[in-house]
Amino acid sequence: MIKLIGLPFDENSSFLRGPADAPAVIRAIWNDGASNDYAENLSEIKEHVIWEDAGNIDKTTQTTAAYFDQITSTIAAIVDKGDKPLCIGGDHSLTFPAIRGIATKYKQLHILHVDAHPDLYHNFEDNYFSHASPFARVMENKLAVSLTQVGIRTLNKHQKEQAELFGVKQFSPDAWTINDIQSLKGPLYISVDLDGLDPAYAPGVSHHEPGGLSVRALLHIIQSGKAEIVGADIVEYNPSRDVHHMTARVAYKIAKELMARMA
Ligand SMILES: [Mn+2]
């Protein structure tokens, strides 16, 4: 069973707040009647059959470190039972505790990361847990054996050095091939930052970075992969920047297509 988990947290955002409101808005899209619940391969993504809503993990009075520990232990318990988490962020800092939970079971984890940004800063604006740093934390803690990034178009010298240090494979939005995707090994975790898409397709993000992937290209990447997906996240949706919930619907569609591959 796939477990949908909302992570309404955006305190590690470096530029704008807003992603904390994302889980509620994306959930509302699920049942608004504008779409059916089929993926494009004709799988019916039926609630209580394919997936269940496991609710939110809320940050209340606990520290961020304790909140991250709670995310890790919740996800560790899900994978321990043989279920698969699909996390709806929240900012991208949440991917680190999520993958830490996945890695309690999967010791040879591979990661596919879709994003405009490599998110490999060692320490961004004096916050080691910034949304600009989750993959530095993942790789230095050896939580994955490979990291492949697609959509990258904001590299600088420091992040290029970090990518080399951790052996990260990086593809700009037009440099990946279907063979690069199909040769990814499992168990695979997929992290989708919606700003990997071009802002024309997904305006509801904090960091508008022109020159990104089309929705169609991202669907092609998800649909044509072959490795077993053991967990995934969709992060950085910012409802305050969206237009008629268009980006929320992109998140919903990506979630359905991920579920079709995970089921
Ligand atoms: Mn990003």
Residues whose N, C-alpha, C, O or C-beta is under 5 A from the ligand:
A	BS01	MN	D115 A116 H117 D193 D195
